[in-house]
Amino acid sequence: MCAPLTEKKRFLLLIAVFTLATASMRPSTTSFSPLLETIRTDLLISNTIVSLLAVIPILCNSLSALFASRIGVRWEPQQVIAVCLLTISAGTALRFVAHSPGLLMLTTVIVGIGTAIASPMFSGFVKKNFPRHMAIATGFYTLGIGIGASLGTGLTVPIQQMMNASWSVGLGVWFLFPFIGLLVWYPIVRRFASHAANRIAAPHPGRLPWRLPDARLAAAVYGLQGCTHFIVATWLAPIAQYRGFGVYAAGMVLTGYMIVQMICSFLISWAAQRTGNRFFWLLLSSCLMTLGVLPLMLLHSAMAPWLAAVLFGAGSGGLFTMGLLMPLDLTNSPEEASVWTALLQLSSSFLSALGPVLIGAIRDYTGGFESAYVALLVICVIQMAVVLRVRKLRKDGVRVNP
C-alpha cells in the first residue's frame, strides 16, 4: 500500500489537477477568436452573427446557472466537473464536421453548457478543499483559465496551418485537452479530495440569493468584468487586423492579452491573500481596464494594440480574480459558495453577451472601430463607478464597515 500523503503534498497534488482541469476547458471557447474572420468569410455571415459564436457560451451561462445552483447542493463538485469535462470534449469533437452555421452554433451550445455548469462547481471545490488558502487557490483557478485561453488563441492558427487543414479541424482538435483533463482529474480527486459526510447546504438550497445586497453587488462587479473581458477577447484580434496586422500577428496580440491576464490574476490573488485588502486590488484592476482603451483611441502606431493588450490583460485578470473571491469570502459553506457563484454567472451572462454583439453591431453600422472604442470606454467608466461601491474586506472574509 502507498503511504498516505502529507497535507502539503495533498495540497500540491490537488492544486495541480485543479489547475489542469480549469485549463483544459478553455481552448474550446477561445479558439474561435483568431478564426472569426476566416469563419465569417467562409460561411458568408455578418460580423454581428459571427460574434454570436463567442457569445453563445455566455448565454448558456444564464440557463445553466439555474441548474448549477441546484446541482451544487445535491452532488459533489468533483463529480459534476468530471461530467462537464466529458461534455466539453464531446461538443468540441463535433466541430470536425461542423461545416454550417447551425451545426457550428450547436457545438458551441454543448461546450457552453458544460463550461457553465462546471464554473460554480470550482468555487465549491475551492471552499471545501482549500479553506485557508482560498485566494491562492482562486489564483491557480484563474492561472489555469489563462493557460487554457492562451493556448486556444495562440496555437489554433499554427495548428491549422501545420496540418494544412480547414478551420473546423483547427477548432475540433482541442477535444483532446478536456478529455485528458478528465482522465487526470477524476481518479485523483476521487481519492484525495474532501468528501464531507455531513454536507452543509445553503440556507435555501438551490435558490439564488437575489435579495442579499452583497450578492447583488458581487454580481454587478462580475457582470461588468465579463462584459469588458469578452469584448476584448472577441474583438482585439479583429481590431489588430483592422490596423494592418496579419492573422497570425493579430492572434499573437490576443495571446499577449491572455498571458498578461493570466499572470496578473495570479499575482493579484497572491497580493490579496497577503494584504487582506480586497478593495484596493479591485479598484486598481478597474483603473487599468479603463486605461486600456486609451491607446486604441489616441495612438495610431503599431504599438497601440500591444499596449492595450497589456493594460486590458492586467485589469481583466485582477477583476476576474477579485470577483470570484467575493462569493468565497462572504459565504459559510462550499454549497453556498457554488450557489452564489451561480448567481454571479447568471447575472453576468446578459452583460457579457451584450458587449461583443454591441461592438459587432457598431462596426457593421460604421465600418470601423472608432465609435466602438468610445462605447468600451463608457462601459469601463460604469464599471469603475460600481467598484467604488464595494467596501473593504478583511482576509477572513468578514465585512468591514468603512
N, C-alpha and C positions, 0 to 999 in steps of 0.2 A: 504494500500500500504506500501511496505517496504521503510524505509528511504534510501536515496542514500548513497553509500559507500564513506567514505573519501578516499583521494588519497592514503594514507598509506595502508588502508585495501584493496583497489582495487589492489595495487601493490602486497601485500602479497597473495591475492587470485589468481591472475594471475600467480605469480611465482610458487605457489603450484601446480596448474593444469598443468602448463607448464612443471614442473619437472616430474610430474606423467606421462604425455604423452610421454616424451622422454624416461623415464624408461620402459614404457610398450612395446616399440618397440624392445628392445634389446635381451630379452631372446630367442626370436625366432631364432636369429642368433647365439648367444654364447652357447646355449645348445648343439650344435654339438660337441664342442671341447672335453669335458670329455668322450664322447661316440665314438670318432673316431676309436679307436682300436676295440671296440665291433662291430661297424658297418662294419669295414673293414673285420673282421673275419667272421661275419655272412653272408655278401654279397659276400665274396671271391673276393675282389678288391684290387688293389695295393695301396701303400702309395701315389703315385702321383695322382691316381684317387680319392682317398678319400679326399685328400686335396682340390679338386675342390669343395667339399661341403662347405668349408669355403671361397672359392674364388669366387663362383658364385655370391653372393651378391655384391661383389666388381665389377665384370664385369657388373652387372646390372646397377651400378652407371654410367658407361660410356655411356650407351644407354639412361638411364632415365634422365641424366643431360641435354641432348639435349631437351627433352620435358619439364623438370622442368624450364629451362630458359625462355621458352615461357609461361608456365602455371603461373609462378610467376608474370608476368605483366598483366595477364588477370583476375585472381581470387584472392580473399582474402586468405592469407596464412592459416588462421584458418580453412577455408572450405576445402582446399586441404589436410591439415593434418588429418582432420576427415575422408575423403575418404581413405587416406593411412592407417590409423589405422584399418579400416574395412577390407581392402585388406590384411594386415598382419595377422589379426585374421583368416580370411578365409584360407589363404595359410598354416598357422600353423595347423589348424584343419585337413587339408587333410593328415597330417603326421600320423594320426591314422591308415590309410590304406595304407601307403607308404611302401610296402614290397619289392620293386625292386629299383635298382639304378636309372632307368629312372624316375620313379614317384617321388622318393625322391628328385632328382635334379629339377623336375618341381615345387615341392612345394617351393624349395629354390629360384627358379626364381621369383615366385609370391611374396614371402616375400621380396626378394631383390629389386624388382621394387617398392613396397610400401615404403620401407625404403629409397631408393634412391631419390624418388620424395619428400618425407617429409623433408629430411635433409636441402635442401636450403630454404624451407619454414620457418623453425625455425629461420633462420638468418633474414629473412624479418620480422617475428613476433617480434623478439628482437628489431630490428631497429625501428619498429613502436611503440611498447608499452613501451619500456624501454630506450628511447634515452639518458637519463642522467646516466644510470646505465648499460651500455652495457657489461662491463667487469664482473660485478657481475651476470647479467642475463646469460651470457655465462658460468660463473662458475656453476650456477644452471643447465644449459643445460648439461654440462659435468658431473655434480653430478648425474643427472637423468640417463644419459647413463651408468655411473659407477654402480649405484644401479641395474639397469636392467641387465647389463652384469654380475655382481657378482651373482645375483640371478640365472641367467641361468647356469653359470658354477658351482656354489656351491650347488644348490638344485636339479639339474636334476637327478643325480645318486641316492641321497637319496629318491627322489620321486619315481623313478623307482623301487628301492628296497623295499620301503614301500608298494607299490601297487603290488609287485611281478609280474611285467609286463615286456613286451618287451621294447626294446629301442625306438620303434615307439611310444609307449604310453608316455615314458619319454619326447619325443620331442613334441608330439601333445598336451599335457596337457597345454602347455604355450599359447594356443589360448585364454585362459580366460583373460590374462593380457592386451593385446591390446584392447580386447572387453570392459573390464571395463574402460580402459583409454578413450575409445571413449564415453562411457556413461557419464563420468565425464567432459571430455573436451568440447564437443560441446555446451551443454546448457550454460555453464559458459562463454566461450569466445564469444558466440553469443550475450550475454547480456552486458558483461563488457569490452571486448577488443575494441581497437580503430578501427573504420570503417571510414576511410578518404573519404570524399565526392569527393575531387579532388586528384586523385592518380597521383603521380609524377613518371613517368616511367623512366627507364634507357635511356641514350642518344640514343641508338639504341635498341629498345625493342626486347627482345628475343635473341639478338646477344651476344655471349660470347666474353669478352674483351681480346682476344688473343694479340692484338697489344700493350697493355699497359704494360710497364716494371714492374710496381708494381704488376700487376695481375699475370704476369708470375713468378715473384719471390715468391709470395704468394703460387702459385700453386706448385712450386718446393718444398717449405718447407712442405706444407701439404701432398704432394705426398710421400715424403720420410718418413714423420711421419707415414703415413698409411702403408707403406711397413714394417717398423720395428714393428709397433704395431701388424699387422696381422701375422707376423712371430711368434712373442711371443705368441699371443692369440691362434694360431693354434698348435704350437709345444712345448710350455712349459710343458704341461701335459705329452705328449709322452716322452719328454726329462727326466722328473722326473721318469716315468716308466722305461725308459732305464737305469736309475741309481738305480733301485731296489724298487721304491715306488709302493705301490698298487694303484689300480684305484681310490679309494676314497681319499687317501693321495695326489695323483697327482692332482686330482681335487681341493683339498684344496690349493695346491701351486698356481694353476691358479687363484683361487678365491682371494688369497692373493695379487696377481698382480693386479687384478681388483679393489680391495678395496684400495690399495695404490694409484693406478691411479686416482680413484675417489676422494680421499681425497686431493691429491696433485693438481689435476686440479682445485679444488675449492679454495684451499689456494693460489695457484699461480695467479689465476684470481683476488682474493681479493688483493693480493700484487701489481699486475699490476694496479688495479684501484687506489690504494693508492699512489703508487710511480710515476705512469705515464711512467715508463721506461720499455717499452715492450721488448727491445732488450736484456737487462740483463737476464730477466727470460727465454727468448727463448734460449739464449746461455747456461745458467745453465742447462736447461732441456736437451739440446742436449748432454752436457757433461755427465750427469747422465745416459742417454741412452747408451752411449758408454761404460761407466764403468760397466754397467750391464752384458756385455759379458764376462768380465774378470773372475768372479768366476766360470763360466762354463768351461773356458779354463784352469784355473790354479789350481782350487781346486777339490779334489776328495772325499770330505766328504759329508755327507747327508745335510749339511747346504748350499751347493753351490746353489741348485735350489731356496731355500728360499731367500738367499741374492740377487741372480739375479732377483727374482721376485720383491723385494723391490726397487732395483735400476731401473729396467725397468719400474715399475709402476710409480715412481716419475718422470722419464724422459718423458715417454709417456704421462702422464697426463698433464704436463706443455706444451709439444709440441702441443698437441691437442687443448688446450685452446688458446694458443697464435696464432696458425694457424687460428682458427676460428675467432679470433678478427681482423685479418688483413683486410678482406673484410668489416667488420663493421666500422673499423677506416677510411678506405680510400674511402668510397662511400658516396653519398649525399641523398639517399632515400632508403626505405625498398625494393622497386622493384629492384633497382640497387644492393643492398646487396645480394638479392636472386640470381641474375644473376651471380655475382662474385663468390658466394658460389657454384653455379652450375659448374662454370669453375674449381674451386678447386677440386670439386668432380670428374669431368670428367678427369682432368689431373692426379689425384692421382690414378685413377682406375687401370691403367696399372701397375704401380709400386706396388700398394697394392696387386694386383692379382699375380704378378710375384714372389714376395717374398716367400710366403708359398709354392708355387709349386716348386720353386728353391730348397728350403730346403728339400722338399719331394723327389725330384729327386736325390739330393746329398745323402740322406740317402739310397735310393734304390740302388744307384751305389756303395756306400762304405760300407753299412751295419751298419753304426754308425752315430754319430752326430759331431765327432771331426772336420771334414772338414767343416761342416755346421756352426760351431762357427766362423771359420775364415771368411767365406762368410758374416755372420752377422756383424762381426767387420768391414769389409771393407765398408759395406753399412752405418754403423753408422759414420765412418770417413768421407765419402762423404757427409752425412747429416750435419755434423759439418761444413764442408767447405762451403756448401750452406748457412747455418745460418749466417756465418761470413759476408756474403754479405748484410745482412739485416741491414738497417740503423735504428737509434733510432726513436721512435715515441713519440710525446707528448701525454698527456692523452686525449686531444680533437681529436686526430687522424690526426693532421696536420704533414706532413713530416718535419723532422728537418735535415738539411744538417750537416754532421759532420765537 
